[in-house]
Amino acid sequence: MSVRPYREIARRRSRQIHVGPVPVGGDAPVTVQTMTNTITADVAATVAQIRRMEEAGVDIVRVSCPDEAATEGLRDIVKQVSVPIIADIHFHYKRAIEAAEAGAACLRINPGNIGSAERVREVVRAAKDHGCSMRIGVNAGSLDKHLLEKYGEPNPEAMVESALEHAKILEDNDFREFKISVKASDVYLAVAAYEALAEACDYPLHLGITEAGGTRVGTVKSSIGMGWLLKKGIGDTIRVSLSADPVEEVKVGFDILKSLDLRHRGVRIVACPSCARQGFDVIKTVEILEERLAHIGTPVSLSILGCVVNGPGEARETDIGITGGGTLANEGSANKVYISGLAHHNVGNAEMIDHIVDLVEKKAAEIEAAKAAAESAATESAGTAAAE
């Protein structure tokens, strides 16, 4: 039995597909996606934005391909970035074929609005020929007319029926390398639709609360909706939809996964909200550290607590911790630094931030060195076994 069963998440069993080299579904980690908002035909601007996303750790990036200039630009974009690219296609089947030929790793389509059965077959043929997977994207705001007439409004049943209708079109063309999303801006509607879809099929699910809003409201809505589903084991890849810089979507996505212990990337900071007991300016310190540690992709945990009430306890659970040693009115008191949960040494306020950055960078380097050594030993062991 698990020591902490309340932390266990039993992932839904789904089949696995690939978006380029990135596995989605099955036992693969939950991946984080975002979407560019540059004009796709502007290759330089789009590549620059994708590279910022890559620095933030994004796994997959989607670009819109509404016209031929966009799919032509896509051909150059995929050559200049390292993450797999999904081409977002609506209505025009030729754009899907062009995107597959241009190097897209995945096509985001609705088979039902591509056109005739022959056009769908052409798109599937192009996907097979060029190794593309697909995503069926159902949105509560654009359900098929016959489903709205049948159900009277967007509801979970209508969304799931739409998803399964589109899935059958691909299945009838002997194509099963696809994932499905059933997004809504209403949290309850989206959650209910995903829960029902998870029961109805075994395809990987792309989670999202669509049109969630600006950074603050959108983060809250997305965290509630996707956190709700992820805790139940539902979801194989996520996109946080914010009316904000797409890089923020990546950061929030990883924060959601880190909060649920599903992915570990970068520095996880545990910090108090601060009060009159704080021995240093906690809020400003955290703000600066988040910026100065953003370049670290290695999982490292850091606790920043303003006083000794909860500081030592939180430090026991993190790689590095610091606890305020006095009050803002008494800044001469040294702050206590904890290493691997144990009190280690003191540091004053003036040098504290630089000192923490140095400790975290060294810890990250140690973790990476240990990881490289373990991988090297495993490779050497496998080689020895093969030789024998």
matplotlib code that plots the C-alpha trace (Angstrom):
import matplotlib.pyplot as plt

x = [0.0, 1.0, 2.3, 0.1, -2.9, -4.7, -2.0, -2.6, -3.9, -5.0, -4.6, -7.3, -6.1, -6.0, -4.3, -1.1, -0.5, 2.4, 2.7, 6.0, 8.4, 6.2, 4.0, 0.5, -1.7, -0.9, 1.8, 3.3, 3.5, 0.8, 2.1, 1.8, 0.7, 0.1, -0.7, 1.0, -0.8, 1.5, 0.6, 1.8, 3.0, 5.4, 7.9, 10.5, 7.9, 6.3, 9.7, 10.7, 7.6, 7.9, 11.5, 10.3, 7.8, 10.5, 12.5, 9.5, 9.4, 6.5, 6.1, 3.9, 2.9, -0.1, -0.2, -3.2, -3.2, -6.2, -4.7, -2.1, 0.4, 0.2, 0.9, 3.7, 5.2, 4.7, 7.2, 10.0, 8.8, 9.1, 12.7, 13.7, 12.1, 12.6, 9.1, 6.5, 4.0, 0.2, -1.5, -4.9, -7.3, -10.9, -13.1, -10.6, -9.3, -6.5, -4.9, -4.8, -3.1, -0.6, 0.2, 0.9, 3.2, 4.9, 5.9, 3.2, 3.3, -0.5, -3.6, -6.3, -9.5, -13.2, -13.7, -17.3, -16.6, -13.8, -16.3, -17.2, -16.2, -13.7, -12.1, -11.8, -10.1, -7.6, -6.8, -6.4, -4.2, -2.0, -1.8, -0.8, 1.8, 3.5, 3.2, 0.7, -1.6, -4.8, -6.9, -10.7, -11.6, -15.2, -16.2, -19.4, -19.5, -19.6, -21.6, -23.1, -26.6, -28.3, -27.0, -28.2, -31.6, -31.6, -30.5, -31.7, -28.4, -24.7, -24.6, -22.3, -24.4, -24.3, -20.5, -19.7, -22.0, -20.2, -16.8, -17.8, -19.4, -16.2, -14.2, -16.2, -15.4, -11.7, -12.2, -14.2, -11.1, -8.9, -7.3, -6.9, -3.9, -5.9, -6.8, -10.1, -11.0, -14.5, -13.9, -16.2, -15.8, -18.2, -16.2, -19.1, -20.0, -16.4, -15.8, -19.1, -18.3, -14.8, -16.0, -18.6, -16.1, -13.6, -16.1, -17.2, -13.8, -10.2, -8.6, -6.2, -7.9, -6.7, -7.9, -8.9, -11.3, -11.7, -11.9, -11.1, -10.2, -7.3, -4.3, -5.8, -9.4, -8.3, -5.7, -8.3, -10.9, -8.4, -6.9, -10.4, -11.6, -8.4, -7.3, -10.7, -10.3, -6.6, -7.1, -9.6, -6.9, -8.5, -6.3, -3.2, -2.3, -3.4, -3.6, -4.4, -6.3, -5.5, -6.0, -2.3, 1.2, 1.2, 4.3, 2.1, -0.1, 2.9, 3.9, 0.4, 0.1, 3.2, 2.2, -1.1, 0.7, 3.3, 0.6, -0.8, 2.6, 2.1, 5.1, 8.2, 9.9, 11.8, 11.9, 8.8, 8.6, 6.6, 6.1, 4.0, 1.6, 3.7, 2.6, 4.0, 6.2, 8.3, 12.0, 12.4, 10.1, 8.7, 6.5, 9.3, 11.8, 9.6, 8.9, 12.6, 13.5, 10.8, 12.4, 16.0, 15.3, 13.1, 16.0, 16.3, 14.4, 15.6, 13.0, 14.2, 12.0, 12.5, 10.6, 10.6, 9.0, 9.1, 9.3, 9.8, 6.1, 5.9, 9.3, 11.2, 8.3, 8.1, 11.9, 11.8, 9.9, 12.1, 15.6, 16.4, 14.6, 15.0, 13.2, 13.2, 15.2, 13.6, 11.2, 11.5, 12.0, 15.0, 16.8, 20.0, 18.7, 20.1, 17.8, 18.2, 19.1, 18.0, 19.6, 17.7, 15.4, 18.2, 19.2, 22.6, 23.7, 22.6, 22.4, 21.6, 19.0, 21.4, 23.0, 20.1, 18.7, 22.1, 22.9, 19.6, 20.1, 23.6, 22.3, 19.5, 21.8, 24.3, 21.5, 20.2, 23.7, 24.1, 20.8, 21.6, 25.1, 23.6, 21.0, 23.7, 25.7, 22.7, 21.9, 25.5, 25.6, 22.4, 23.7, 26.9, 25.0, 22.8, 25.8, 27.5, 24.4, 24.1, 27.7, 27.3]
y = [0.0, 3.6, 5.5, 8.4, 7.0, 10.3, 11.5, 8.6, 9.3, 6.3, 7.4, 6.4, 3.7, 5.1, 4.0, 5.9, 8.0, 10.2, 13.8, 13.6, 12.0, 13.0, 10.1, 11.1, 8.7, 5.3, 5.5, 8.7, 11.8, 14.4, 16.9, 20.7, 22.5, 26.0, 27.9, 30.7, 34.0, 35.4, 35.4, 32.0, 33.3, 35.6, 32.8, 34.9, 36.1, 32.7, 30.9, 33.6, 33.0, 29.2, 29.4, 31.4, 28.6, 26.0, 27.8, 27.6, 23.8, 23.4, 19.8, 20.6, 23.8, 24.4, 27.0, 28.2, 27.4, 29.3, 29.9, 28.7, 31.3, 29.9, 26.3, 27.5, 29.3, 26.1, 24.4, 26.7, 27.0, 23.2, 23.2, 25.9, 24.6, 21.5, 20.9, 19.1, 21.3, 20.8, 22.5, 24.0, 23.4, 24.5, 23.7, 23.6, 20.1, 21.3, 23.2, 19.9, 18.1, 21.0, 21.1, 17.3, 17.8, 20.8, 18.7, 19.1, 16.4, 16.5, 18.0, 19.6, 19.0, 18.2, 15.5, 16.5, 20.0, 19.0, 18.2, 15.1, 11.5, 11.6, 14.8, 13.1, 10.1, 12.4, 14.1, 10.7, 9.5, 12.5, 12.0, 8.4, 9.2, 11.8, 10.3, 12.8, 12.1, 14.1, 15.8, 15.9, 19.2, 19.6, 23.0, 23.8, 27.1, 25.5, 22.2, 20.8, 22.1, 18.7, 18.2, 21.6, 20.8, 17.4, 18.6, 22.2, 23.5, 22.5, 19.9, 17.0, 14.4, 16.6, 17.1, 13.5, 12.5, 15.0, 13.6, 10.0, 10.9, 12.5, 9.6, 7.1, 9.0, 8.4, 4.8, 4.1, 5.2, 2.9, 5.7, 5.6, 7.8, 10.6, 12.3, 14.1, 17.3, 18.4, 21.9, 24.5, 27.8, 26.6, 24.5, 22.3, 21.5, 20.8, 18.5, 16.6, 16.1, 14.9, 12.5, 11.0, 10.8, 9.1, 6.3, 6.1, 5.6, 4.8, 7.5, 9.9, 13.1, 16.7, 18.8, 22.4, 25.0, 27.1, 30.9, 30.9, 34.6, 36.7, 35.6, 35.6, 34.5, 32.1, 30.5, 30.0, 28.5, 26.2, 25.0, 24.2, 22.4, 20.6, 19.9, 18.3, 16.0, 15.2, 14.3, 11.7, 10.4, 11.9, 13.7, 13.0, 16.4, 19.9, 23.4, 26.4, 28.9, 32.5, 35.9, 36.5, 35.7, 32.1, 31.5, 32.1, 29.2, 27.0, 28.1, 27.7, 24.3, 23.1, 24.6, 22.7, 19.4, 20.2, 20.9, 17.5, 15.8, 14.7, 16.5, 17.9, 20.6, 23.6, 25.1, 24.5, 27.3, 26.9, 30.3, 31.9, 34.8, 36.9, 38.8, 41.0, 38.2, 38.0, 38.6, 39.7, 40.9, 37.5, 38.7, 40.7, 37.8, 35.3, 37.6, 38.1, 34.4, 33.2, 35.4, 34.5, 30.8, 30.6, 29.2, 26.1, 23.1, 20.6, 19.7, 21.4, 22.3, 25.5, 26.8, 30.6, 31.2, 34.5, 33.2, 30.1, 29.3, 27.0, 27.6, 24.6, 22.2, 23.3, 23.2, 19.5, 18.7, 20.7, 20.5, 24.0, 26.2, 29.6, 30.8, 34.4, 34.9, 38.1, 40.8, 43.5, 45.9, 43.8, 42.9, 42.2, 38.8, 36.1, 33.9, 30.1, 28.1, 24.4, 21.9, 18.6, 19.4, 20.1, 23.4, 24.2, 27.8, 31.4, 34.2, 37.9, 39.7, 41.7, 38.6, 36.2, 36.2, 35.8, 33.0, 31.1, 31.4, 30.0, 27.1, 26.2, 26.3, 24.0, 21.6, 21.5, 20.7, 17.9, 16.4, 16.5, 15.0, 12.1, 11.6, 11.5, 9.0, 6.7, 6.8, 6.1, 3.1, 1.8, 2.0, 0.3, -2.4, -3.0, -3.2, -5.7, -7.9, -7.8, -8.8, -11.8]
z = [0.0, -0.6, 2.4, 1.3, -0.6, -0.6, -3.1, -5.5, -9.0, -11.1, -14.7, -17.1, -19.5, -23.0, -26.2, -27.1, -30.1, -31.1, -32.1, -33.8, -31.3, -28.3, -27.0, -25.9, -23.8, -22.4, -19.7, -21.2, -19.0, -19.4, -22.0, -22.1, -25.3, -26.3, -29.5, -31.4, -31.9, -34.6, -38.3, -39.4, -42.7, -40.8, -40.3, -38.3, -35.8, -35.4, -34.9, -32.4, -30.4, -30.5, -29.3, -26.2, -25.7, -25.9, -23.3, -21.0, -21.6, -23.9, -25.3, -28.4, -30.2, -32.4, -35.2, -37.2, -40.9, -42.4, -45.9, -48.3, -47.2, -43.7, -44.8, -46.9, -43.9, -41.9, -44.1, -43.0, -39.4, -38.6, -39.9, -37.4, -34.1, -32.1, -30.8, -32.9, -34.6, -34.8, -37.8, -36.8, -39.7, -40.2, -43.1, -46.0, -46.6, -48.9, -46.0, -44.1, -47.0, -47.4, -43.7, -43.7, -46.7, -45.0, -42.0, -39.4, -36.8, -36.2, -37.7, -35.6, -37.5, -37.3, -40.0, -40.3, -41.5, -44.0, -46.7, -48.6, -47.7, -50.5, -49.1, -45.7, -47.3, -49.0, -45.7, -44.0, -46.9, -46.5, -42.7, -43.2, -45.9, -43.8, -40.3, -38.9, -36.0, -35.6, -33.0, -33.2, -31.6, -30.4, -29.0, -27.2, -29.1, -32.5, -32.3, -35.4, -36.2, -36.1, -32.5, -31.4, -32.8, -31.1, -27.7, -27.7, -26.3, -25.9, -23.2, -22.4, -24.3, -27.5, -27.2, -26.7, -29.5, -31.8, -30.8, -31.4, -34.8, -35.9, -34.5, -36.5, -39.7, -39.1, -37.9, -41.1, -43.0, -40.9, -39.0, -35.2, -34.5, -33.0, -29.7, -28.8, -27.0, -25.9, -24.7, -23.2, -21.4, -18.8, -16.3, -15.3, -18.9, -19.9, -16.9, -17.5, -21.2, -20.6, -17.9, -20.2, -23.1, -20.9, -20.3, -23.9, -25.6, -25.0, -27.2, -25.6, -24.3, -24.8, -21.9, -22.0, -20.7, -23.8, -23.9, -20.2, -20.0, -19.0, -17.0, -13.5, -14.3, -17.0, -14.7, -12.0, -14.3, -16.1, -12.8, -11.4, -14.5, -15.5, -11.9, -11.3, -14.3, -13.8, -10.2, -11.5, -13.9, -17.0, -19.5, -21.5, -22.8, -21.8, -23.1, -20.9, -22.9, -21.8, -23.4, -22.6, -23.8, -24.9, -22.8, -19.7, -20.9, -20.7, -17.3, -15.9, -17.5, -15.8, -12.5, -12.6, -13.3, -10.6, -8.1, -8.7, -8.7, -12.3, -13.9, -12.3, -14.3, -13.0, -9.5, -7.3, -4.8, -1.6, 0.0, 2.7, 2.0, 4.5, 7.6, 10.3, 11.6, 8.4, 8.7, 5.0, 2.3, 1.3, -1.7, -3.3, -2.7, -4.3, -7.3, -7.9, -7.4, -9.8, -12.5, -11.7, -11.5, -14.6, -16.7, -14.6, -16.0, -13.5, -10.8, -7.5, -4.5, -2.6, 0.4, 1.2, 4.6, 6.4, 10.0, 12.2, 12.7, 9.6, 8.1, 9.6, 8.8, 5.2, 4.9, 5.9, 2.7, 0.2, -1.3, -0.1, 2.3, 4.0, 7.1, 8.4, 11.5, 12.9, 11.7, 9.2, 12.1, 13.2, 9.9, 11.7, 12.7, 10.3, 8.3, 8.5, 5.4, 5.2, 2.9, 2.3, 5.2, 7.8, 9.3, 7.7, 8.0, 8.3, 5.7, 6.0, 4.1, 1.9, 0.3, 0.7, -2.9, -4.6, -2.1, -2.8, -6.6, -6.2, -4.0, -6.4, -9.4, -7.7, -6.6, -10.2, -11.5, -8.9, -9.9, -13.6, -13.0, -11.0, -13.7, -16.4, -14.3, -13.8, -17.5, -18.4, -16.0, -17.4, -21.0, -20.0, -18.2, -21.2, -23.5, -21.2, -21.1, -24.8, -25.3, -23.0]

ax = plt.figure().add_subplot(projection="3d")
ax.plot(x, y, z, "-o")
ax.set_aspect("equal")
plt.show()
